[in-house]
């Protein structure tokens, strides 16, 4: 890497009278840098009244921006005693950083705070007018990493997920070829809305969803010792910052704004305009709501992990097995919506497990057994399981295949007869099971008395279970498998519309 930093120190007073002392100090400091990195040196020293300007260059591992704060403190300590002078402010006038990339960029890259120049496998970032706070927050190292990540990601964009089949049920005789959502709408079991990507479930559809919930809890979670918790549906940004969701999928969140005030006088004009126009005065509304600092639940696990922040779990409590079924999830799907299986608002049970590596690998096998029991014996589905790893993990070598089965995600996919040929059509991912290693354990500083902890989760989407089941078994309860009918013998009559 090549570093060329031009910096100004602003002193608390005039230092021109002690120019030689400062020069001698900088010369000595420069020699100490050379001992760390032979290519590092301080040059172009210039002193004027209350300012000290200089350049730091390096072509090795030494990073000038990392030493500036130490250098500021050293100068203030040295001249504070003798002359009651200290460095009041640091300003980076210009900072040029060059580094080599693993791959040649495929297109232009931009990042905040700097200009980026790319030439073959060489990248150069140029910063200007950077202050001391910028240095303290360690932005520069993150910017270098971000450029490298963006170039690497250009080679994997659009490649989708790694996918490897690990088990399949075999073909099952199907009873119909219709889209269950469309048929439930025709029967008035469902009503779309009131806003895009949401559904109103009338008694018949609601009964099926609640049956799915009961089966998941009674047949999967309770037999394994999971305990229910209740969490909020609102997630503050600091939680998503720790889990990585905020930088990974900001375009999929539903954001929450709070009233800036409850003062009725501040809201008077909004109310008056609403009464007169019978419309929502959005311009006026914006004046009285705050900038979002939270979003609607995307998945329940981040808040569950947050609840363990800084805690030390006793050995006898391991593994921790808990689940939430109350928080409704919101995800902005945009043009990808379809039926009740791909929606903006859905109902989900999220089991989370925290324990040792051995405990979680053992739990995974037990969860697989319970899921197989439900999908084979109660639902009698045609389905399969596959290791999946997002492209950004696949390219890093973190593929959950037969040779590396400790961490990763298993997807459960169901054949959807109405979509066409089972070999050519898209199957529905209706369940998953993940072991995530210590990613979230470290993010939330969760510890055990003695053991090293891992965690994982296995989201159970009630709409996905319902769609997979109805797409294969139809809407006639008389044709449903006996195991399912033990849980739901008959559907409620609902409301007749004229």
C-alpha positions as CSV (number, residue, x, y, z in Angstrom):
1,X,0.0,0.0,0.0
2,X,1.1,3.6,-0.6
3,X,0.1,6.4,1.7
4,X,0.7,10.1,1.0
5,X,-0.8,12.3,3.8
6,X,-0.8,16.1,4.0
7,X,-1.8,17.3,7.4
8,X,-2.1,20.5,9.4
9,X,-1.8,20.8,13.2
10,X,-3.4,23.9,14.7
11,X,-1.8,25.0,18.0
12,X,-3.4,26.8,20.9
13,X,-0.9,29.7,20.4
14,X,1.9,31.1,18.2
15,X,4.7,28.5,17.8
16,X,7.0,30.3,15.4
17,X,9.3,31.3,18.2
18,X,10.1,27.7,19.0
19,X,10.4,26.5,15.4
20,X,13.8,24.8,16.0
21,X,12.5,22.8,19.0
22,X,9.5,21.6,17.0
23,X,11.7,20.6,14.1
24,X,14.0,18.7,16.4
25,X,11.0,16.9,18.0
26,X,9.6,16.0,14.6
27,X,13.0,14.7,13.4
28,X,13.2,12.5,16.4
29,X,9.6,11.3,16.0
30,X,10.3,10.5,12.3
31,X,13.2,8.3,13.2
32,X,10.9,6.3,15.5
33,X,8.5,5.8,12.6
34,X,11.3,4.5,10.4
35,X,12.0,1.8,13.0
36,X,8.4,0.7,12.5
37,X,8.5,0.9,8.7
38,X,11.6,1.9,6.7
39,X,9.5,3.5,4.0
40,X,7.8,5.8,6.4
41,X,9.0,9.4,6.8
42,X,7.8,12.9,7.6
43,X,8.7,15.6,5.1
44,X,7.8,19.1,3.8
45,X,7.7,20.5,7.3
46,X,6.3,24.1,7.5
47,X,5.7,26.2,10.6
48,X,3.6,29.4,10.4
49,X,2.4,31.2,13.5
50,X,0.0,28.7,15.2
51,X,0.1,26.0,12.5
52,X,2.4,23.1,11.7
53,X,2.1,21.5,8.2
54,X,3.8,18.3,7.1
55,X,3.5,15.2,4.9
56,X,3.7,11.6,6.0
57,X,4.5,9.0,3.3
58,X,4.8,5.3,3.5
59,X,4.9,2.3,1.2
60,X,4.7,-0.4,3.7
61,X,2.3,-1.7,6.4
62,X,2.6,1.6,8.4
63,X,-0.6,3.7,8.1
64,X,-0.1,7.4,8.7
65,X,-3.7,8.1,9.8
66,X,-3.3,5.6,12.7
67,X,-0.4,7.5,14.3
68,X,-1.7,11.1,14.0
69,X,-3.6,11.1,17.2
70,X,-0.7,9.6,19.1
71,X,1.6,12.2,17.5
72,X,-0.8,15.0,18.5
73,X,-0.7,13.8,22.1
74,X,3.1,13.5,22.1
75,X,3.5,17.0,20.8
76,X,1.0,18.5,23.2
77,X,2.8,16.6,26.1
78,X,6.2,17.8,25.0
79,X,5.4,21.5,24.5
80,X,2.6,21.8,27.0
81,X,5.1,21.5,29.9
82,X,7.7,23.8,28.4
83,X,5.6,26.4,26.6
84,X,2.0,25.8,27.6
85,X,1.1,25.0,24.0
86,X,-0.8,22.1,22.6
87,X,-2.4,20.9,19.4
88,X,-6.0,22.1,19.3
89,X,-7.1,20.7,16.0
90,X,-6.0,18.2,13.3
91,X,-7.0,18.7,9.7
92,X,-6.1,16.4,6.8
93,X,-5.8,18.6,3.8
94,X,-5.2,15.8,1.4
95,X,-4.8,12.0,1.8
96,X,-3.9,9.7,-1.1
97,X,-4.0,6.0,-0.5
98,X,-3.1,3.4,-3.2
99,X,-3.5,-0.3,-2.8
100,X,-3.7,-3.4,-5.0
101,X,-6.9,-5.3,-5.7
102,X,-7.3,-9.1,-6.0
103,X,-9.3,-8.7,-9.2
104,X,-9.6,-6.1,-11.9
105,X,-12.7,-4.0,-11.4
106,X,-15.6,-4.5,-13.9
107,X,-17.1,-1.1,-13.4
108,X,-16.7,2.3,-11.7
109,X,-16.9,2.4,-7.9
110,X,-18.0,5.2,-5.6
111,X,-17.9,5.5,-1.8
112,X,-18.7,8.4,0.6
113,X,-16.1,10.9,1.7
114,X,-13.6,10.1,-1.1
115,X,-12.9,10.0,-4.8
116,X,-12.0,6.5,-6.1
117,X,-9.7,5.9,-9.1
118,X,-9.4,2.5,-10.6
119,X,-6.7,1.4,-13.0
120,X,-6.3,-2.3,-13.8
121,X,-5.8,-4.0,-10.3
122,X,-4.7,-0.7,-8.7
123,X,-7.1,1.4,-6.6
124,X,-6.5,4.9,-5.3
125,X,-8.7,6.8,-2.9
126,X,-8.4,10.5,-2.3
127,X,-9.7,12.3,0.8
128,X,-9.8,16.0,1.4
129,X,-10.7,18.2,4.4
130,X,-11.0,15.4,6.9
131,X,-11.1,16.3,10.6
132,X,-9.9,14.7,13.8
133,X,-13.3,13.0,14.6
134,X,-13.1,11.3,11.2
135,X,-9.7,9.8,12.3
136,X,-11.1,8.7,15.7
137,X,-14.0,6.8,14.2
138,X,-11.7,4.7,12.1
139,X,-13.5,5.5,8.8
140,X,-10.4,5.3,6.6
141,X,-9.7,1.6,7.2
142,X,-13.3,0.8,6.6
143,X,-13.3,2.8,3.3
144,X,-10.3,0.7,2.1
145,X,-12.1,-2.5,3.0
146,X,-15.3,-1.2,1.3
147,X,-13.6,-0.6,-2.0
148,X,-12.1,-4.1,-1.9
149,X,-15.5,-5.6,-1.1
150,X,-17.3,-3.7,-3.9
151,X,-14.8,-5.0,-6.5
152,X,-15.0,-8.5,-5.2
153,X,-18.8,-8.4,-5.2
154,X,-18.9,-7.3,-8.9
155,X,-17.8,-10.9,-9.7
156,X,-20.7,-12.4,-7.8
157,X,-23.6,-10.1,-8.4
158,X,-26.5,-11.9,-9.9
159,X,-25.1,-15.4,-9.4
160,X,-27.7,-16.1,-6.7
161,X,-27.0,-18.6,-3.9
162,X,-24.9,-21.7,-3.8
163,X,-27.4,-24.7,-3.8
164,X,-26.7,-28.3,-3.2
165,X,-29.4,-31.0,-2.9
166,X,-29.0,-33.2,0.3
167,X,-32.3,-35.0,0.6
168,X,-35.6,-35.4,-1.3
169,X,-38.9,-37.1,-0.5
170,X,-39.6,-38.4,-3.9
171,X,-42.6,-37.7,-6.1
172,X,-46.1,-37.6,-4.7
173,X,-49.4,-37.9,-6.5
174,X,-50.9,-34.4,-6.7
175,X,-54.6,-33.7,-6.3
176,X,-54.9,-30.4,-8.3
177,X,-53.0,-27.8,-10.3
178,X,-54.4,-24.5,-9.1
179,X,-52.9,-21.5,-7.3
180,X,-54.2,-21.7,-3.7
181,X,-54.2,-18.0,-3.2
182,X,-56.3,-17.3,-6.3
183,X,-58.8,-20.0,-5.3
184,X,-59.1,-18.7,-1.7
185,X,-59.8,-15.2,-3.0
186,X,-62.6,-16.6,-5.2
187,X,-64.1,-18.3,-2.2
188,X,-63.8,-15.1,-0.1
189,X,-61.4,-16.8,2.3
190,X,-59.0,-14.0,1.6
191,X,-59.1,-10.4,0.7
192,X,-56.1,-8.5,-0.6
193,X,-55.0,-5.3,1.1
194,X,-55.7,-2.9,2.7
195,X,-52.2,-1.9,1.3
196,X,-50.0,-3.7,-1.2
197,X,-48.4,-6.9,-0.1
198,X,-50.8,-7.5,2.8
199,X,-53.8,-9.8,3.2
200,X,-57.0,-10.0,5.3
201,X,-57.5,-13.6,6.4
202,X,-61.1,-14.5,6.9
203,X,-62.1,-17.3,9.3
204,X,-61.4,-20.2,6.9
205,X,-57.9,-19.0,5.9
206,X,-57.2,-17.9,9.5
207,X,-58.1,-21.3,10.8
208,X,-55.5,-22.9,8.5
209,X,-52.8,-20.5,9.5
210,X,-53.5,-21.0,13.2
211,X,-53.4,-24.7,12.6
212,X,-49.9,-24.4,11.1
213,X,-48.9,-22.5,14.1
214,X,-50.2,-25.2,16.5
215,X,-48.5,-28.0,14.5
216,X,-45.2,-26.1,14.5
217,X,-45.3,-25.6,18.3
218,X,-46.7,-29.0,19.3
219,X,-44.8,-31.2,16.9
220,X,-41.5,-29.4,16.5
221,X,-40.7,-26.9,19.3
222,X,-42.3,-28.2,22.5
223,X,-40.9,-31.8,22.0
224,X,-37.4,-30.3,21.9
225,X,-37.9,-28.0,24.9
226,X,-38.3,-24.6,23.3
227,X,-39.9,-21.9,25.5
228,X,-42.0,-19.0,24.3
229,X,-40.9,-15.4,24.7
230,X,-42.7,-12.2,23.6
231,X,-40.8,-9.4,21.9
232,X,-41.5,-6.0,20.3
233,X,-42.3,-5.6,16.6
234,X,-40.3,-2.4,16.5
235,X,-36.5,-2.7,16.0
236,X,-34.2,0.3,16.7
237,X,-31.4,0.8,14.2
238,X,-28.6,0.1,16.7
239,X,-29.7,-3.6,16.8
240,X,-29.7,-3.9,13.0
241,X,-26.2,-2.2,12.9
242,X,-24.9,-5.0,15.1
243,X,-26.5,-7.8,13.1
244,X,-25.5,-6.3,9.7
245,X,-29.1,-6.0,8.5
246,X,-29.0,-2.2,8.1
247,X,-26.1,-2.3,5.7
248,X,-27.3,-5.5,4.0
249,X,-30.9,-4.8,3.2
250,X,-31.9,-1.2,3.9
251,X,-34.2,-1.2,0.8
252,X,-36.4,-4.0,2.3
253,X,-37.3,-2.4,5.6
254,X,-40.5,-0.7,6.6
255,X,-39.3,2.4,8.6
256,X,-41.0,3.8,11.7
257,X,-41.4,7.5,12.4
258,X,-42.6,8.9,15.7
259,X,-44.5,12.1,16.3
260,X,-42.1,15.0,16.9
261,X,-44.6,16.3,19.4
262,X,-48.0,15.7,21.0
263,X,-48.7,19.4,21.2
264,X,-52.2,19.9,19.8
265,X,-51.3,23.4,18.6
266,X,-48.5,22.0,16.4
267,X,-51.0,19.5,14.9
268,X,-53.8,22.0,14.5
269,X,-53.1,22.9,10.9
270,X,-52.8,19.2,9.9
271,X,-56.2,18.5,11.5
272,X,-57.8,21.5,9.9
273,X,-56.5,20.6,6.4
274,X,-57.7,17.0,6.9
275,X,-61.2,18.1,7.8
276,X,-61.4,20.5,4.9
277,X,-59.9,18.5,2.1
278,X,-60.7,15.0,3.4
279,X,-57.2,14.0,2.2
280,X,-53.9,13.5,4.0
281,X,-51.8,16.7,3.9
282,X,-48.4,15.0,3.6
283,X,-46.4,18.2,3.5
284,X,-47.9,19.2,6.8
285,X,-47.4,15.8,8.2
286,X,-43.7,15.8,7.5
287,X,-43.3,18.9,9.8
288,X,-44.6,16.9,12.8
289,X,-42.9,13.5,12.5
290,X,-39.3,12.7,13.3
291,X,-36.7,11.0,11.2
292,X,-36.9,7.2,11.5
293,X,-34.7,5.6,14.1
294,X,-36.3,2.2,14.0
295,X,-38.1,-0.2,11.6
296,X,-40.8,-2.9,11.7
297,X,-39.5,-6.4,12.6
298,X,-37.7,-8.0,9.6
299,X,-37.0,-11.2,11.5
300,X,-37.4,-11.8,15.2
301,X,-33.9,-13.1,16.0
302,X,-32.1,-9.7,16.2
303,X,-34.2,-8.5,19.1
304,X,-33.8,-11.9,20.8
305,X,-30.0,-11.6,20.5
306,X,-30.3,-8.0,21.8
307,X,-32.0,-9.3,24.9
308,X,-28.9,-11.3,25.8
309,X,-26.5,-8.3,25.3
310,X,-23.6,-8.5,27.8
311,X,-25.1,-11.5,29.6
312,X,-23.2,-14.5,30.9
313,X,-25.3,-17.7,30.6
314,X,-24.9,-20.4,33.2
315,X,-23.8,-23.8,31.9
316,X,-26.9,-25.5,33.2
317,X,-29.1,-23.2,31.1
318,X,-27.3,-24.3,27.8
319,X,-28.6,-24.7,25.2
320,X,-31.0,-21.8,25.4
321,X,-34.0,-22.7,23.3
322,X,-36.6,-20.0,22.8
323,X,-39.1,-18.8,20.2
324,X,-41.3,-15.8,19.4
325,X,-44.6,-16.0,17.5
326,X,-46.1,-12.6,18.3
327,X,-44.0,-10.1,16.2
328,X,-45.4,-9.6,12.7
329,X,-42.7,-9.2,10.1
330,X,-42.6,-6.5,7.4
331,X,-40.5,-6.7,4.3
332,X,-40.8,-4.5,1.3
333,X,-40.9,-7.0,-1.6
334,X,-41.6,-4.4,-4.4
335,X,-42.4,-6.2,-7.6
336,X,-41.7,-9.6,-6.3
337,X,-45.0,-10.1,-4.5
338,X,-47.1,-13.2,-5.3
339,X,-50.0,-14.7,-3.4
340,X,-49.7,-15.2,0.3
341,X,-46.3,-16.7,0.0
342,X,-44.4,-13.6,-1.1
343,X,-45.8,-10.7,0.8
344,X,-44.8,-7.5,2.6
345,X,-46.4,-8.6,5.9
346,X,-46.3,-12.1,7.2
347,X,-46.6,-14.2,10.3
348,X,-43.7,-16.2,11.5
349,X,-42.4,-18.3,14.4
350,X,-38.7,-17.8,15.0
351,X,-36.9,-20.4,17.1
352,X,-33.5,-19.2,18.3
353,X,-30.9,-21.5,19.9
354,X,-27.7,-20.6,21.8
355,X,-25.3,-23.2,23.0
356,X,-22.0,-25.0,22.4
357,X,-21.1,-26.1,18.9
358,X,-21.7,-29.8,19.9
359,X,-25.1,-28.9,21.4
360,X,-26.2,-27.0,18.2
361,X,-25.1,-29.7,15.8
362,X,-27.0,-32.2,17.9
363,X,-30.0,-29.9,18.0
364,X,-29.9,-29.5,14.2
365,X,-30.3,-33.3,13.8
366,X,-33.3,-33.3,16.2
367,X,-34.9,-30.3,14.4
368,X,-34.5,-32.1,11.1
369,X,-36.2,-35.2,12.5
370,X,-39.1,-33.1,13.8
371,X,-39.5,-31.2,10.5
372,X,-39.4,-34.5,8.5
373,X,-42.1,-35.9,10.8
374,X,-44.4,-32.9,10.1
375,X,-43.7,-32.7,6.4
376,X,-43.7,-36.4,5.7
377,X,-46.3,-37.8,8.1
378,X,-48.7,-34.9,8.8
379,X,-48.6,-32.9,5.6
380,X,-47.4,-35.7,3.3
381,X,-45.6,-33.2,1.1
382,X,-43.3,-33.6,-1.9
383,X,-40.3,-31.7,-0.8
384,X,-36.5,-31.6,-0.6
385,X,-33.6,-30.1,1.4
386,X,-30.6,-28.3,0.1
387,X,-27.5,-26.6,1.5
388,X,-27.7,-22.9,0.5
389,X,-25.1,-20.2,1.0
390,X,-25.6,-16.6,-0.2
391,X,-23.1,-15.6,-2.9
392,X,-21.2,-13.3,-0.6
393,X,-20.5,-16.2,1.7
394,X,-19.9,-18.7,-1.1
395,X,-17.1,-16.6,-2.6
396,X,-15.5,-16.5,0.8
397,X,-15.3,-20.2,1.0
398,X,-18.1,-20.6,3.6
399,X,-20.2,-23.1,1.7
400,X,-22.2,-25.5,3.8
401,X,-21.5,-28.6,1.7
402,X,-20.7,-32.2,2.7
403,X,-17.2,-31.2,3.6
404,X,-18.1,-28.2,5.8
405,X,-21.4,-28.8,7.6
406,X,-20.9,-27.0,10.8
407,X,-22.3,-23.6,9.9
408,X,-24.6,-22.7,7.1
409,X,-28.3,-22.9,6.1
410,X,-30.5,-25.7,5.0
411,X,-33.5,-24.7,2.9
412,X,-36.6,-26.8,2.7
413,X,-38.4,-26.5,-0.7
414,X,-41.8,-27.8,-1.8
415,X,-43.0,-28.6,-5.3
416,X,-45.8,-26.3,-6.5
417,X,-47.8,-28.2,-9.0
418,X,-49.6,-25.1,-10.4
419,X,-46.2,-23.7,-11.5
420,X,-45.6,-26.6,-14.0
421,X,-43.1,-29.4,-14.4
422,X,-41.4,-30.3,-11.2
423,X,-38.0,-30.4,-12.9
424,X,-38.3,-27.1,-14.7
425,X,-40.5,-25.0,-12.4
426,X,-39.4,-23.0,-9.3
427,X,-40.0,-24.7,-6.0
428,X,-41.1,-22.8,-2.9
429,X,-38.6,-22.3,-0.1
430,X,-41.0,-22.8,2.8
431,X,-38.6,-23.4,5.8
432,X,-35.0,-23.0,6.7
433,X,-32.6,-24.1,9.4
434,X,-29.4,-22.2,10.2
435,X,-26.3,-22.5,12.4
436,X,-24.5,-19.2,12.4
437,X,-21.4,-19.9,14.5
438,X,-20.4,-17.0,16.8
439,X,-21.4,-14.1,14.5
440,X,-24.2,-12.8,16.7
441,X,-22.6,-14.1,19.9
442,X,-19.7,-11.7,19.4
443,X,-21.9,-8.9,18.0
444,X,-23.9,-8.8,21.3
445,X,-21.1,-9.9,23.6
446,X,-23.0,-13.0,24.9
447,X,-20.9,-15.3,27.1
448,X,-21.1,-18.6,29.0
449,X,-19.4,-19.5,32.3
450,X,-17.0,-21.8,30.5
451,X,-18.1,-22.8,27.1
452,X,-17.6,-21.1,23.7
453,X,-21.0,-20.2,22.3
454,X,-22.6,-20.5,18.9
455,X,-26.2,-19.6,17.8
456,X,-28.7,-20.3,15.1
457,X,-32.3,-19.9,14.1
458,X,-35.0,-21.6,12.0
459,X,-37.7,-19.3,10.8
460,X,-41.2,-20.9,10.4
461,X,-43.3,-18.9,8.0
462,X,-47.0,-19.7,8.5
463,X,-48.0,-18.3,5.1
464,X,-45.2,-20.4,3.4
465,X,-46.3,-23.6,5.2
466,X,-49.9,-22.9,4.3
467,X,-49.1,-22.3,0.6
468,X,-46.9,-25.4,0.3
469,X,-49.6,-27.6,1.8
470,X,-52.6,-26.2,-0.1
471,X,-50.7,-26.1,-3.4
472,X,-50.3,-29.9,-3.2
473,X,-53.4,-30.9,-1.2
474,X,-56.0,-28.5,-2.4
475,X,-58.8,-26.7,-0.5
476,X,-61.1,-29.6,0.1
477,X,-60.6,-30.8,3.7
478,X,-61.9,-34.3,2.7
479,X,-58.8,-34.7,0.6
480,X,-56.3,-33.6,3.3
481,X,-54.0,-36.1,5.0
482,X,-55.4,-37.8,8.1
483,X,-52.5,-36.4,10.2
484,X,-53.5,-32.8,9.3
485,X,-57.2,-33.4,9.8
486,X,-56.5,-34.5,13.4
487,X,-55.5,-30.8,14.0
488,X,-58.2,-29.3,11.7
489,X,-61.3,-31.5,11.3
490,X,-63.4,-28.9,9.5
491,X,-63.3,-25.3,8.5
492,X,-65.5,-22.6,10.0
493,X,-68.4,-21.5,7.8
494,X,-67.3,-17.9,7.7
495,X,-69.5,-15.1,6.3
496,X,-71.8,-15.5,3.3
497,X,-71.7,-12.5,0.9
498,X,-74.7,-11.6,-1.4
